[in-house]
Structure formats: C-alpha cells, structure tokens
C-alpha cells in the first residue's frame, strides 16, 4: 500500500513534464526592424536616414557654399596660385600704360612713406598721360610694384624711391610690353650706375645696380622731378613704339647729350 502513493506521485510528475511546452528561441526578424535593447540583424542600413537625402547631385551636404567657385583664369585677377601681393594683378592692355606702385627701398620704410609714394605715383600718371595721350592708363594699388613674370601687355612704368630723414631720391623704371630690358632714368636726385649702363634685365632689382650720390628735399621732390620729365616722356614713347621728338633722346636709350645742370644728372662712369 505504501508503494501506491509514491508511484502515483511519479506518474503525476511525468505527466506534467510531458504536457509542458517546449522552450524555443524566437527566430531573427528578417524584416530589418530594430530589436529594442539589442543589435539589429539583417541589413545594417535598414531604417537609417541618408545624410545626403535631398541634396542636389554634385553638391556635398556638409559644405556651406552654394556651389563650385568660378573657374580660375591663369594670370587673372582671381588667380592667386603663383602671385604675391607685390606683383601686378593686371597686365594692362596692348597700347596702354601700367603705372605701378613705387618700389620703396628699403621695404622697412614702406609703410611710413606710403603717402609720399602715392603722390609720386600721381606724378608718374600725369607724365604718362602727357607722353601718350589717349592711351588707357592702368594705375595699380599698393603694393603692386612689378609686372608678372611674363611681362605686362602694356608699357609699364614705375619708380624706385628711397629716403634718408627728409631727403629723397627717385629713379624711373620703364619697360616695353612683354619681357624687356628695364630703362633706368634718375628723376629726382643723382645716382651712379655701377655697370656703366642705364639698362638692367627685366625684373632685376634696380637698387643693386645704382649708387645714390645726391638726395633732394622730400617736400619738394615732385616739383624737382619736373626738370627730368622730358626724358621720361621720350622713354615712354620709345617703349610704346611711337614717334618721339627728334634728338638724341628720341630712341629712349639715353637722355639728350646736353642735359640741364642739376641734381638729376646721371654719372655713367662705372664704379670700381
């Protein structure tokens, strides 16, 4: 009799196990829906937001620019790849004149002499207009003081300016269009050419080829420059290829033989 209750209990337990549902792991969701609290299975990009959605083709969604920049024209105003601030961003036009900003030497005094350099540049422009009337004149702002490496398309004129205390000196630099030798003409003060010639190679630094002999008062420099205007005008006309007044100075290679006696005279004797 004692075995019956025990047997009954064992039968009941076995029956309960047989009736219990079998535990089964839920199969992965193949729809791509994210499972809260766990990794997403299936396509990892499903349900993600495209960061470039709605962005026009060819435009990066991270940029704030409205589109690509205008094309850069080699040597143009927007071409800054090989152009330093001292190089003219304009070549002028054929038949015209480019009036460059004065070359102030040494450069350490450039800022403090910007005002007088601007006055001298205005004087240069007036002489260019007189020498070549009706020609387009392109006046370059500071600090554009030299033509590009390939030269300007127009005749170019500039001056080398230097000073000590209240005394100044001005030397004109004139170039024909393109790559050409530079004509040096003392315009205020007196200089000596170290090589015995008044021409140097294109874009050579004039201060390396002259020795200053005499300065003139800075507050009178533009008035004193007027004494040499005729030589500057002749050299401009020669550089432009137009007829110059008859005389030794008409070729633009040297001033007239009889130069006025004054501080602007040139000593052409080589310096030893």
LINNORNOR-V170915 format. One record per residue. N is the residue number from 1. RES is the residue in one letter. D_CENTER is the distance of its C-alpha to the mean C-alpha in Angstrom with 1 decimal. Layout:
# LINNORNOR-V170915
((N	RES	D_CENTER) (N	RES	D_CENTER))
This chain:
# LINNORNOR-V170915
((1	X	114.4) (2	X	111.8) (3	X	109.8) (4	X	109.5) (5	X	107.1) (6	X	104.9) (7	X	104.8) (8	X	104.0) (9	X	101.1) (10	X	99.6) (11	X	100.0) (12	X	98.2) (13	X	95.3) (14	X	94.9) (15	X	95.1) (16	X	92.3) (17	X	90.0) (18	X	90.7) (19	X	89.8) (20	X	86.5) (21	X	83.3) (22	X	81.3) (23	X	78.0) (24	X	75.0) (25	X	71.2) (26	X	69.4) (27	X	67.5) (28	X	63.7) (29	X	62.4) (30	X	61.0) (31	X	59.5) (32	X	56.4) (33	X	57.2) (34	X	56.1) (35	X	59.1) (36	X	58.9) (37	X	58.9) (38	X	58.2) (39	X	55.8) (40	X	55.1) (41	X	56.7) (42	X	56.0) (43	X	52.5) (44	X	50.1) (45	X	47.7) (46	X	50.5) (47	X	50.2) (48	X	46.6) (49	X	43.9) (50	X	41.1) (51	X	37.8) (52	X	36.2) (53	X	39.1) (54	X	38.1) (55	X	34.5) (56	X	33.4) (57	X	33.0) (58	X	29.6) (59	X	28.4) (60	X	28.5) (61	X	30.7) (62	X	28.9) (63	X	25.6) (64	X	25.0) (65	X	22.7) (66	X	24.6) (67	X	23.5) (68	X	20.8) (69	X	17.3) (70	X	16.9) (71	X	16.2) (72	X	12.8) (73	X	13.1) (74	X	11.8) (75	X	9.6) (76	X	9.8) (77	X	8.2) (78	X	8.2) (79	X	7.1) (80	X	4.5) (81	X	7.3) (82	X	7.0) (83	X	3.8) (84	X	4.2) (85	X	4.6) (86	X	7.5) (87	X	6.8) (88	X	8.0) (89	X	6.8) (90	X	10.6) (91	X	13.1) (92	X	15.9) (93	X	19.1) (94	X	21.9) (95	X	24.4) (96	X	22.2) (97	X	20.5) (98	X	16.9) (99	X	17.5) (100	X	14.7) (101	X	14.8) (102	X	17.3) (103	X	16.8) (104	X	18.8) (105	X	20.8) (106	X	21.3) (107	X	18.1) (108	X	20.5) (109	X	21.8) (110	X	18.5) (111	X	19.0) (112	X	22.7) (113	X	22.3) (114	X	19.6) (115	X	22.6) (116	X	24.1) (117	X	20.9) (118	X	20.5) (119	X	24.2) (120	X	23.7) (121	X	20.8) (122	X	23.3) (123	X	25.9) (124	X	23.7) (125	X	23.2) (126	X	27.0) (127	X	27.8) (128	X	25.6) (129	X	27.3) (130	X	30.6) (131	X	30.1) (132	X	28.8) (133	X	30.3) (134	X	29.4) (135	X	26.1) (136	X	23.0) (137	X	20.9) (138	X	17.2) (139	X	16.5) (140	X	12.9) (141	X	12.4) (142	X	12.1) (143	X	10.5) (144	X	9.2) (145	X	12.0) (146	X	11.8) (147	X	11.8) (148	X	10.3) (149	X	12.7) (150	X	14.9) (151	X	15.3) (152	X	15.2) (153	X	17.9) (154	X	19.3) (155	X	20.8) (156	X	18.4) (157	X	19.7) (158	X	18.7) (159	X	20.8) (160	X	21.1) (161	X	22.6) (162	X	24.6) (163	X	27.5) (164	X	30.3) (165	X	32.0) (166	X	32.7) (167	X	32.3) (168	X	29.3) (169	X	28.4) (170	X	26.1) (171	X	25.5) (172	X	24.1) (173	X	21.9) (174	X	22.4) (175	X	21.3) (176	X	22.7) (177	X	20.7) (178	X	19.3) (179	X	19.6) (180	X	22.3) (181	X	23.8) (182	X	22.8) (183	X	25.6) (184	X	26.2) (185	X	28.5) (186	X	29.6) (187	X	29.3) (188	X	30.7) (189	X	32.5) (190	X	33.8) (191	X	32.2) (192	X	33.5) (193	X	31.9) (194	X	32.4) (195	X	32.7) (196	X	34.9) (197	X	32.4) (198	X	30.0) (199	X	27.5) (200	X	25.0) (201	X	22.9) (202	X	19.6) (203	X	16.8) (204	X	19.6) (205	X	19.5) (206	X	22.3) (207	X	23.5) (208	X	24.9) (209	X	27.0) (210	X	28.6) (211	X	31.1) (212	X	31.4) (213	X	35.0) (214	X	35.2) (215	X	33.3) (216	X	34.0) (217	X	34.3) (218	X	31.0) (219	X	32.7) (220	X	33.9) (221	X	31.0) (222	X	30.0) (223	X	33.8) (224	X	34.2) (225	X	31.3) (226	X	33.4) (227	X	35.8) (228	X	33.4) (229	X	32.0) (230	X	34.2) (231	X	32.6) (232	X	29.1) (233	X	30.3) (234	X	32.1) (235	X	29.1) (236	X	26.9) (237	X	29.7) (238	X	30.2) (239	X	26.5) (240	X	26.8) (241	X	30.0) (242	X	32.2) (243	X	35.5) (244	X	35.5) (245	X	38.6) (246	X	41.2) (247	X	41.4) (248	X	39.9) (249	X	36.6) (250	X	36.3) (251	X	34.7) (252	X	31.8) (253	X	32.6) (254	X	34.4) (255	X	35.5) (256	X	39.1) (257	X	41.7) (258	X	43.1) (259	X	40.5) (260	X	41.4) (261	X	42.5) (262	X	40.1) (263	X	37.3) (264	X	34.8) (265	X	36.8) (266	X	35.3) (267	X	37.2) (268	X	36.6) (269	X	38.9) (270	X	37.3) (271	X	37.1) (272	X	39.2))
